[in-house]
Amino acid sequence: MMDIEDFNARWLAAWTAKDVEALVGFYAPGCTYKDPQTAAGIVGHDALRAYLTGLFAATPPMAYEPETVWSIDNGFCGRWYCTVSMPDGSTTRMRGFDLVEFDGDRIGWNEVYVHPL
């Protein structure tokens, strides 16, 4: 059985590091990813890689902190906080929620919801 707390912590660490290849490795080849900028969804490794590359180039440093996770059928839900380091030295914070369904031992479906704090 997968340790979802460990999986989530490693996955969020890859988001913090803006490590595109590590992140793509968490997702199944035919994955679907949705966030507020991609509500229609991104499908597959190539599209996800292209999206993340552009996103990370356009965003300041962001540090993700897991809050809690809980199991659901074939996956987990996770809440997290993110501290965004703005170019002027200030910070802002977001709270987020992920719905994750697995395809084998990798993410097959990921919906991300966020709001500013």
CORTA-V603936 format. One line per field, one symbol per residue. phi: phi as a letter, one per 30 degrees, with the letter a starting at -180 (. if undefined). psi: psi as a letter, one per 30 degrees, with the letter a starting at -180 (. if undefined). burial: b if it has 9 or more other C-alpha atoms within 8 Angstrom, else e. Layout:
phi=???
psi=???
burial=???
This chain:
phi=.dddddeddddddddedhcedddeddcdececbbbedbedjcbjddddedddeddddccdebccbdcabbdbehlacbcbcbcccdedjdbbbbcbbccbcdcicbdcbbccbbbdc
psi=kkjfeeeeeeeeeeeefhjeeeeeffkleglkkkaffhfflkkleeeeeeeeeeeeffklkkjkjkdllkklkhalkkkllkkkjlfgflllklklkkkkkkjbglkfkjkkklkl.
burial=eeebeebbbebbbbbbeebbeebbebbbeebbbbbeebeebbbbbebbbeebbeebeeebebbbbbeebebeeebbbbbbbbbbbbeeeeebbbbbbbbbbbbeebbbbbbbbbeee
